[in-house]
């Protein structure tokens, strides 16, 4: 089978840049990393209760600021979908915090009912969803910083995400399923994996989404048809995180192996 020019170019790029570089960021384990929508900043959240932001300068990351205020581990963070200056952190201290990199300050602290472990920002920028260890997902108005709705689930909720069109809400669960909601009403449950379905990511073009599972498989799904179009079985341990390239042509997956 002939390899496309795109794949060839990417293979050459990776071969020429096989060395990894480390940038000191925290005093303890890093739990979450995310690029801003403009691709110039990388934020990280850590067990040391802080978040850090790095600025990408040519081929290296330069630490810009540390963000302190949480009373417990920062377990996940994400950037505003269209404003490159705002990001939000979810913590085990039962709060989420919205930060502005221009002032390096917390512009809002929102109290929640449980220890928060996952968070996402809606594509239209209006709502932040946060999930806690008790499988409660809270929907927060990004302008008023008040809770709009809350949903208690009867199963283990792992990762949460809106689709790119902002009209459906997806979550992965401990039974290997993808649950889909519209206006907080369940519309479909898909049996995606034979074991715990851990992570989910939508591609920037809105054509596919991918899920990763404890069965070490990555599944690629058609957004419109909601059917699995391909499985990738290159990993040996539970798949913990996924990421698409900016053009949606490449998918990265990482597992618990080294």
Secondary structure, DSSP 4 states (H G I P E B T S, - for coil): -PPPHHHHHHHHHHHHT---------SS-EEEEEE-TTSSEEEEEETTS-EEEEEEETTEEEEEEEE---SS-EEEEEE-SS-TTEEEEEETTSEEEEEETTTTEEEEEEE-SS-EEEEEE-TTSSEEEEEETTSEEEEEETTT--EEEEEE-SS-EEEEEE-TTSS-EEEEETTSEEEEEETTEEEEEEE--SS-EEEEEE-TTSSEEEEEETTS-EEEEETTTTEEEEEE---SS-EEEEEE-TTSS-EEEEES--
